[in-house]
Amino acid sequence: MGNETRLRELFDFISHTARLREVERHNNATPRRRESVAEHSWHLAMVCWVLHTEFERESGLDLDLGRMLKLCLLHDVVEIDTGDPSAWQTSRGGEEARARKARAEEAVARDRLGTLPAPLGPQLLALWREYEEGATPEARLVRGVDRLNPALMRLLTGQGWADVDADADALDRLQLPRVSVSPTLTALYEEVRQAAVARGLLSTVRRTM
């Protein structure tokens, strides 16, 4: 591959990733507008950077912060093509809904990431799959932050959970499998949950243990 062709492919990908700003999520960024996936990805990176030392302290592991930031920035790039399905919709759709989502995103990842010039293309595809599979401690932590973040935004913007018809027990079922990878994330989730209930943004039902 000539240098000119290589640069053109890289420049085209850079232009493509700029479109992540156009993809809307289902939670708000402010009380008046939805959050973009680009904003979401940036905030995940910031949260992981801020909490990196806490994650290392509680896990006793030497965690690769650079790798975590890359996972944050990369994990949702496929949604430029697939859109951003609601975690609530996917969860309630069962195994088949999750499988359809996984197949669509894998196809886009192979096409958009895997075909980029080496070594970048194979590296990006491997990182994307690492996140999807939760294959490393870094990936599992980023997945936990990714699940916590929209709940935080629903609290901060006053959006609540009425639009997804979710109560506190339903939120626990969605959040705890991911955030429980870290005591810090679990504690933050409990703060979000309690504040949301106190503000009337999240209805409570009898919790089963």
Helices and strands as residue ranges (DSSP letters): H 3-17, G 18-22, E 24-30, E 33-36, H 37-59, H 65-74, H 79-82, H 87-92, H 94-112, H 120-133, H 137-156, G 162-164, H 168-179, H 183-198
